[in-house]
Amino acid sequence: MNLGQAFRSTAARRSEVTAIIDGDIVRTYEEWHLDIQCVAGSLAAMGLSNGHHLITVIKNRYELATLYWACHWLGLVYTPLNWRSTAEEIAYCLTNADARAVAYEGVSQEATHRALDIASLGALPRIAVADARPDGATTWTDLFSGASVACPSGNSDREICMMLYTSGTTGRPKGVPRSHGNERTAAVSHIAHNRYEFGEIALGVMPLYHTMGVRVLLSSALLSGVFVCMPQYDTDALLDVIARERITTMFLVPTLYHDLVHHPRIRSCDLSSLSKLGYAGMSMPDALSAVCTEVFKPDRWVNLYGSSEIYTFSYCDYLDRKPGCAGRAGINQALRLVRADPGNGVDPDDLVPEGESGEVIASLLSPEAFRGYWRRPDADARALRASWYFTGDLGMFDEDGDLYLLGRVDDMIISGGENIHPEEVENALSHCPLVRKVAVAGVPDDRLGAKVVAFVEPASANVTAAQLDAYCTGSTLTRFKRPREYVFVEKIPQSAVGKILRRELRAGNYKRLAN
């Protein structure tokens, strides 16, 4: 069963229930099913057919979610990009994916048009949605003027249905092709680990160019649930959406949970509908996990560790006992810890001794696993070895066999010959009431090789480095791991989905607070 057929099954099962909400736009599964058939017909009339890539540069909205399903209906490859992408980034992906059409909205129109010029693709079919100017492009209204495609394609579940581009730390982004089978299995795995039920009302704020956002959309449809679009994250607006739409499930990055629990209205808002909360994308400090448990009081609170390449690595649903824990290998998965070597010369059987840290590797035998990067044999050689995927993450198993993540292999700080994991230092400082947010990175040092530097968003204007050093001295953090310097910043640099960008800190790309 491919994903188009899966949606058709859902529409037949519960045609009358609400499927998607985007502001004033509300569609039942029957209505959305008809919309998808129309859009698929128009895409086919534009010359798109099985295996063709449709690039999208659009925020989370009804139009993008509809294009997602229309791609699966026709057997196209849904290829979404960050709507904040530069013209150069879009041009690279258009060329790399051999795109056959591109869809955009007002906020991404200028960059997309420039990208088409850069890539010499001026004749590429264009789709302008929402507030984008037509300028000769097919409009959203136009997509409903042609003949519908009544039945989904006959694609096998091994054929590619989606390609996500990873935001690599260096060089060009890597395309991650995923099959219908990969995606359906990953969604069922997501449902199982989070114990979702039929009819869940899911918050759709994680971007649909990211594995977390796509997972929420697909899982929601499989369960005849409601997908509530939120085009762009805004804490104040989100609190209103939770109360108004009676959201039952949220799957966010820790950064967004941090912003929620520290919002001045959080204690007065109606959060009673929320029952199943999860996070992924990065580690969550223990202090934040405790606050989330106290504020939301969820029936289920899950840390899901995974990636675009293989959706599920591990999960932990006992964060009340072990905050920050990544738990055990998930459904369809097996994990190992091997000797960490950024040079990528490690054998999958080179396991670390019990109680030591190492690089996490995950089995590629999982039905959730991709088969290799798009046209990047160099990336395959670094990450894929003997049926194992090298994650680049450092981890350690505790005495119970539970996994804890310690950061990225290339983020590890070697200071004075000692290995120091940034996330361990961040976790210690996260408990300090003087700290709003913190990120730790290693900065070159003539004597130590690298020194531990804490970049801090202070909780108030009069916080000093001496106060933070005194806090670390009195904490459980080993003395040699204490930061040697504290830099107070206006905002810690983050990726579009909230991940800390330590490379930007090391490069000096931040704004210091005035003393």
C-alpha positions, -999 to +999 in steps of 0.1 A: +000+000+000+015+034-010+006+066+008-020+077-017-038+045-011-034+049+026-051+083+025-079+069+004-085+042+030-088+069+058-112+089+037-134+059+032-133+050+069-142+083+084-152+106+056-174+129+077-148+139+104-126+170+102-092+163+086-074+197+085-078+231+100-059+261+088-075+293+103-108+296+086-101+267+062-117+235+075-120+203+055-135+169+063-117+138+049-143+136+021-138+172+012-100+171+014-100+138-006-118+157-034-094+186-032-064+163-035-079+145-065-084+179-082-049+191-075-034+158-086-052+161-119-038+196-125-003+185-116-006+157-141-019+182-168+013+203-161+033+173-172+043+158-139+043+121-136+056+092-116+091+098-101+092+136-109+102+159-080+080+187-070+099+213-050+079+233-025+090+265-006+060+270+015+050+274+052+028+249+070-006+256+055-036+238+039-021+243+004+012+226+013-004+197+031-027+192+000+003+192-023+020+167-001-009+143-005-014+151-042+022+141-048+016+107-032-016+104-053+003+107-085+035+090-076+055+122-075+084+129-051+074+155-025+106+176-021+101+204+004+125+232+013+128+256+041+107+287+032+135+308+045+160+294+021+182+317+000+180+319-037+214+300-039+201+272-017+169+268-037+188+269-070+211+241-058+182+219-048+162+226-080+192+214-100+202+185-077+167+171-076+161+175-113+129+194-102+100+193-127+080+221-110+083+244-080+056+258-057+060+289-035+041+316-016+046+353-011+074+351+015+095+328-007+086+342-041+115+365-046+141+340-036+125+313-058+124+335-088+160+344-084+168+307-079+152+299-112+174+325-129+205+312-112+198+276-122+187+287-158+153+271-152+131+300-163+108+276-182+102+254-151+064+251-143+056+273-113+028+272-088+020+304-068-001+298-036-016+321-009-003+356-013+022+350-041+018+371-072+007+350-102+033+365-126+025+339-152+025+310-127-003+285-121-024+298-092-040+277-064-074+285-080-061+272-114-054+238-098-091+232-092-102+240-128-091+208-145-100+171-145-095+151-113-075+119-108-099+095-093-075+068-081-041+069-065-011+056-084-001+020-084+034+027-070+049-001-049+059+007-013+096+005-023+094+035-047+105+069-035+077+093-024+096+120-006+131+136-004+141+158+025+172+179+024+192+178+056+208+210+068+244+198+071+269+216+092+292+221+063+289+220+025+258+214+005+226+199+020+221+162+014+190+147-002+174+119+018+151+099-004+124+079+014+101+053+001+063+049+007+072+019+029+098+038+049+073+066+055+043+044+064+063+023+088+079+053+104+044+068+110+031+036+126+062+035+147+056+071+158+020+063+167+031+033+187+058+050+207+036+079+215+005+057+220-017+079+198-053+070+194-079+075+166-091+110+163-062+128+180-061+166+173-025+172+164-006+205+164+010+211+129+036+237+137+069+217+131+077+225+095+066+202+067+102+203+053+114+185+084+109+148+094+091+158+126+065+179+108+059+153+081+056+126+108+028+145+125+009+151+092+011+115+081+004+100+116-027+122+119-041+110+086-035+074+094-055+078+126-084+098+111-072+127+132-072+164+128-041+183+116-042+219+128-019+240+107+002+267+122+023+284+094+049+299+117+057+294+154+045+321+178+042+313+215+013+337+222-007+325+192+001+288+200-015+291+234-046+304+218-046+276+192-043+249+219-073+262+238-094+270+207-089+238+188-086+215+219-052+202+208-045+167+222-010+160+209+021+181+205+055+170+191+080+198+193+117+205+197+128+214+233+134+251+223+097+255+217+087+239+250+112+263+267+094+293+251+060+279+261+066+272+298+083+306+302+055+325+286+037+349+311+003+335+301+011+298+305-004+294+339-037+311+330-043+293+296-065+263+292-042+234+285-066+207+297-070+191+263-033+182+260-026+146+269+003+132+248+035+153+245+067+144+228+100+160+218+128+152+194+156+170+174+179+177+203+184+168+240+163+185+266+179+198+298+167+181+330+154+213+345+132+220+314+119+185+314+108+188+350+091+222+344+072+207+314+060+178+335+048+202+362+031+227+338+015+203+313+009+172+335+008+150+304-006+115+304+024+106+282+057+124+279+081+110+254+116+117+241+119+102+206+155+100+192+158+096+155+168+112+122+156+120+087+176+090+074+161+064+098+131+078+116+133+059+149+165+052+169+152+050+205+124+064+227+119+070+264+085+073+280+096+074+317+111+109+317+096+115+352+122+090+365+150+097+340+148+132+326+169+136+295+171+099+289+168+086+253+157+052+265+159+020+246+159+011+209+126+016+193+104-007+172+123-020+142+157-009+156+189-020+171+216+003+185+253+000+193+280+023+207+313+022+189+346+040+193+341+077+184+364+087+155+356+118+134+379+103+108+352+077+100+375+048+101+355+028+127+342-007+122+306-014+134+320-042+156+345-019+174+322-016+204+332+005+234+336-012+268+306-011+291+302+022+309+321+042+283+308+067+258+309+062+220+293+070+188+257+058+184+251+036+153+217+023+142+207-006+121+199+000+084+179-032+084+150-012+098+121-008+074+121+028+084+157+033+070+166+050+037+189+033+012+214+060+008+218+097+001+207+113-033+237+113-056+262+116-027+284+085-026+309+105-005+282+109+022+272+073+019+308+062+025+310+083+057+277+073+073+268+039+059+289+008+068+280-029+068+243-023+073+248+003+101+242+040+101+267+062+119+247+089+135+276+113+145+260+114+180+279+106+212+261+084+238+264+063+268+244+034+283+237+036+320+237+006+344+201-001+333+209-002+296+192+031+289+208+055+264+219+091+272+231+114+245+262+135+251+263+157+220+278+154+186+311+136+180+325+168+163+312+190+192+332+172+219+356+195+236+391+182+243+405+205+269+438+198+286+436+163+273+402+157+289+370+149+269+342+172+279+306+169+265+289+203+259+255+190+268+267+178+302+278+214+311+246+228+296+225+205+316+242+216+348+237+253+340+201+248+330+192+244+367+206+278+376+178+304+381+201+331+367+202+314+333+174+316+307+192+297+280+227+283+276+249+267+249+284+255+254+311+252+228+349+246+227+369+277+216+406+273+206+430+280+234+469+281+232+474+263+265+444+239+267+439+232+231+403+242+236+385+259+264+349+254+276+329+286+269+293+290+280+272+314+259+243+325+281+210+343+277+208+356+313+175+356+332+181+393+343+204+422+334+227+420+364+239+384+362+277+381+364+302+355+354+313+351+390+278+341+400+276+315+373+310+301+382+301+299+418+270+280+409+290+255+388+315+251+416+287+241+440+270+218+415+277+182+407+297+192+376+333+180+378+356+210+383+377+206+352+344+207+331+335+241+344+334+269+318+365+289+316+346+318+302+310+331+302+297+351+272+264+369+277+245+371+244+212+385+232+202+353+215+218+319+211+219+310+174+194+283+164+184+264+132+150+269+117+137+240+139+153+252+171+186+233+172+216+251+188+241+261+162+274+256+181+294+262+149+279+297+148+291+303+183+326+291+175+326+314+145+317+344+166+283+348+149+264+362+179+257+395+195+271+402+230+250+420+256+263+453+267+281+451+301 
